[in-house]
Amino acid sequence: MYSNLKYVLYQKNIAIKQYAEFLGISEKTVQNKLQGITDFTYPEFKRTCKLLLPEYSADYLFTEDFEQKSIV
């Protein structure tokens, strides 16, 4: 769901486990958030943008990918 955020984490060699520890939540919770199953909280969003990845805009990191489904 958040492919830009996932890509940046990958590029910076930040594992999901490390990101989860940084946010103070479980790996499974981070995976759910990255897949769009659950939402990021505002503190998680702010911490990611301000402390972990300040060189990227919040709009870029948290742009949601929408799957296009064809209607037949």
VMD Tcl script that draws the C-alpha trace (Angstrom):
set ca {
  {0.00 0.00 0.00}
  {2.74 2.46 0.93}
  {5.24 1.52 -1.77}
  {7.26 4.74 -1.46}
  {7.78 4.25 2.26}
  {8.65 0.58 1.74}
  {11.10 1.51 -1.02}
  {12.85 4.17 1.08}
  {13.15 1.81 4.04}
  {14.66 -0.78 1.69}
  {17.06 1.74 0.15}
  {18.28 2.82 3.59}
  {18.66 -0.82 4.69}
  {16.08 -0.38 7.44}
  {14.48 -3.75 8.11}
  {10.83 -4.03 9.12}
  {12.04 -5.28 12.51}
  {14.18 -2.15 12.99}
  {11.35 0.12 11.88}
  {9.00 -1.62 14.31}
  {11.47 -1.15 17.16}
  {11.87 2.52 16.21}
  {8.08 3.00 16.38}
  {7.71 0.85 19.50}
  {5.31 -1.63 17.90}
  {5.48 -5.23 16.68}
  {6.72 -6.33 13.27}
  {3.27 -7.69 12.44}
  {1.70 -4.33 13.25}
  {4.15 -2.55 10.94}
  {3.42 -5.06 8.19}
  {-0.32 -4.45 8.64}
  {0.21 -0.70 8.45}
  {2.39 -0.92 5.33}
  {-0.26 -3.10 3.68}
  {-3.02 -0.66 4.61}
  {-4.81 -3.10 6.90}
  {-4.44 -0.72 9.84}
  {-3.64 2.99 9.86}
  {-0.51 4.70 11.06}
  {-1.15 6.81 14.12}
  {-0.26 10.48 13.97}
  {2.71 10.01 16.37}
  {4.04 7.16 14.16}
  {3.60 9.30 11.06}
  {5.31 12.29 12.68}
  {8.17 10.21 14.11}
  {8.82 8.63 10.71}
  {8.79 11.96 8.89}
  {10.67 14.09 11.40}
  {13.18 11.71 12.96}
  {13.73 8.77 10.63}
  {13.30 10.13 7.11}
  {13.35 13.95 7.29}
  {14.85 14.28 3.81}
  {11.60 13.01 2.24}
  {8.27 14.78 2.15}
  {5.40 13.28 4.11}
  {3.28 13.36 0.96}
  {5.83 11.21 -0.84}
  {6.30 8.69 1.96}
  {2.64 8.24 2.82}
  {1.08 8.28 -0.62}
  {-1.28 5.35 -0.81}
  {-1.19 3.05 -3.79}
  {-4.60 2.21 -5.12}
  {-5.07 -1.01 -7.00}
  {-6.96 -0.50 -10.19}
  {-9.52 -3.19 -10.74}
  {-11.19 -3.58 -14.05}
  {-14.94 -3.81 -14.00}
  {-16.26 -6.37 -16.39}
}
mol new
graphics top color blue
foreach p $ca { graphics top sphere $p radius 0.5 }
foreach p [lrange $ca 0 end-1] q [lrange $ca 1 end] { graphics top cylinder $p $q radius 0.2 }
display resetview
